[in-house]
Amino acid sequence: MTAPPDAVQDQFSADSWWWQFRELIDMVKGDEIGSKYNVRQPMVRAAFDSLEKKFAAEAWKVEQKAVALRNAGKTAEATALLDDFMTKCVEESLATVKTLKAKMLD
Protein backbone atom coordinates (compact mmCIF):
# COMPACT_ATOMS: atom_id res chain seq x y z
CA MET A 1 0.00 0.00 0.00
CA THR A 2 1.10 3.54 -0.72
CA ALA A 3 1.34 5.86 2.27
CA PRO A 4 -0.02 9.37 1.73
CA PRO A 5 3.38 11.10 1.66
CA ASP A 6 4.54 8.67 -1.05
CA ALA A 7 1.49 9.03 -3.31
CA VAL A 8 1.66 11.05 -6.49
CA GLN A 9 -0.66 14.02 -6.08
CA ASP A 10 -3.90 13.96 -8.10
CA GLN A 11 -3.11 10.64 -9.75
CA PHE A 12 -4.95 7.36 -9.32
CA SER A 13 -3.03 4.58 -7.63
CA ALA A 14 -4.65 1.25 -6.76
CA ASP A 15 -2.31 0.98 -3.77
CA SER A 16 -3.18 4.43 -2.38
CA TRP A 17 -4.89 4.37 0.99
CA TRP A 18 -7.22 7.15 -0.15
CA TRP A 19 -8.24 5.27 -3.30
CA GLN A 20 -8.83 2.09 -1.30
CA PHE A 21 -11.37 3.89 0.88
CA ARG A 22 -12.82 5.73 -2.12
CA GLU A 23 -13.43 2.42 -3.89
CA LEU A 24 -15.15 1.08 -0.77
CA ILE A 25 -17.46 4.12 -0.69
CA ASP A 26 -18.32 3.60 -4.36
CA MET A 27 -19.02 -0.09 -3.73
CA VAL A 28 -21.25 0.76 -0.76
CA LYS A 29 -23.34 3.03 -2.99
CA GLY A 30 -23.46 0.45 -5.78
CA ASP A 31 -24.33 2.97 -8.47
CA GLU A 32 -24.97 6.67 -9.00
CA ILE A 33 -28.29 6.58 -7.15
CA GLY A 34 -26.99 4.48 -4.25
CA SER A 35 -29.16 1.44 -4.87
CA LYS A 36 -27.00 -0.80 -2.63
CA TYR A 37 -26.40 1.74 0.15
CA ASN A 38 -29.14 0.61 2.55
CA VAL A 39 -27.90 -2.97 2.41
CA ARG A 40 -24.14 -2.38 2.43
CA GLN A 41 -23.72 0.67 4.68
CA PRO A 42 -24.77 -1.12 7.92
CA MET A 43 -22.16 -3.84 7.28
CA VAL A 44 -19.42 -1.24 6.79
CA ARG A 45 -20.59 0.85 9.75
CA ALA A 46 -20.55 -2.22 12.05
CA ALA A 47 -17.05 -3.20 10.95
CA PHE A 48 -15.62 0.27 11.54
CA ASP A 49 -17.55 0.80 14.80
CA SER A 50 -15.90 -2.38 16.07
CA LEU A 51 -12.47 -1.21 14.96
CA GLU A 52 -13.00 2.20 16.53
CA LYS A 53 -13.87 0.64 19.89
CA LYS A 54 -10.85 -1.64 19.70
CA PHE A 55 -8.50 1.20 18.79
CA ALA A 56 -9.88 3.43 21.56
CA ALA A 57 -9.36 0.73 24.17
CA GLU A 58 -5.82 0.05 22.98
CA ALA A 59 -4.94 3.75 22.56
CA TRP A 60 -5.44 4.44 26.25
CA LYS A 61 -2.86 1.79 27.19
CA VAL A 62 -0.43 2.88 24.50
CA GLU A 63 -0.74 6.52 25.54
CA GLN A 64 -0.02 5.63 29.17
CA LYS A 65 3.13 3.75 28.16
CA ALA A 66 4.24 6.57 25.87
CA VAL A 67 3.79 9.16 28.62
CA ALA A 68 5.78 7.00 31.05
CA LEU A 69 8.55 6.60 28.49
CA ARG A 70 8.62 10.32 27.76
CA ASN A 71 8.68 11.16 31.46
CA ALA A 72 11.63 8.79 31.83
CA GLY A 73 13.49 10.72 29.13
CA LYS A 74 12.96 8.02 26.51
CA THR A 75 11.37 10.24 23.88
CA ALA A 76 12.54 8.17 20.90
CA GLU A 77 11.04 5.02 22.41
CA ALA A 78 7.77 6.83 23.13
CA THR A 79 7.65 8.09 19.55
CA ALA A 80 8.36 4.61 18.18
CA LEU A 81 5.61 3.12 20.36
CA LEU A 82 3.06 5.64 19.07
CA ASP A 83 4.23 5.21 15.46
CA ASP A 84 3.92 1.43 15.74
CA PHE A 85 0.41 1.73 17.17
CA MET A 86 -0.71 4.03 14.37
CA THR A 87 0.82 1.74 11.74
CA LYS A 88 -1.06 -1.21 13.26
CA CYS A 89 -4.33 0.76 13.19
CA VAL A 90 -3.83 1.73 9.54
CA GLU A 91 -2.99 -1.85 8.57
CA GLU A 92 -6.09 -3.19 10.35
CA SER A 93 -8.26 -0.52 8.72
CA LEU A 94 -6.93 -1.35 5.26
CA ALA A 95 -7.40 -5.08 5.89
CA THR A 96 -11.00 -4.33 6.90
CA VAL A 97 -11.52 -2.36 3.69
CA LYS A 98 -10.19 -5.30 1.68
CA THR A 99 -12.43 -7.77 3.49
CA LEU A 100 -15.52 -5.60 3.06
CA LYS A 101 -14.87 -5.09 -0.64
CA ALA A 102 -14.48 -8.85 -1.11
CA LYS A 103 -17.81 -9.45 0.64
CA MET A 104 -19.51 -6.99 -1.68
CA LEU A 105 -18.20 -8.84 -4.72
CA ASP A 106 -19.82 -12.11 -3.62
Residue pairs with C-beta under 8 A, 6 or more apart in sequence:
1 15
1 16
1 17
1 20
1 94
2 13
2 15
2 16
2 17
3 17
4 16
4 17
4 18
7 13
7 16
7 17
7 18
12 19
13 19
17 90
17 94
20 94
20 97
20 98
21 97
23 101
24 44
24 97
24 100
24 101
27 36
27 40
27 100
27 101
27 104
28 36
28 37
28 40
28 41
28 44
28 104
29 35
29 36
29 37
30 36
30 37
30 40
36 104
40 104
43 100
43 103
44 100
47 96
47 99
47 100
48 93
48 96
51 92
51 93
51 96
54 92
55 89
55 92
58 85
59 85
62 81
62 82
62 85
65 78
65 81
66 78
66 79
66 81
66 82
67 78
69 75
69 77
69 78
69 81
70 78
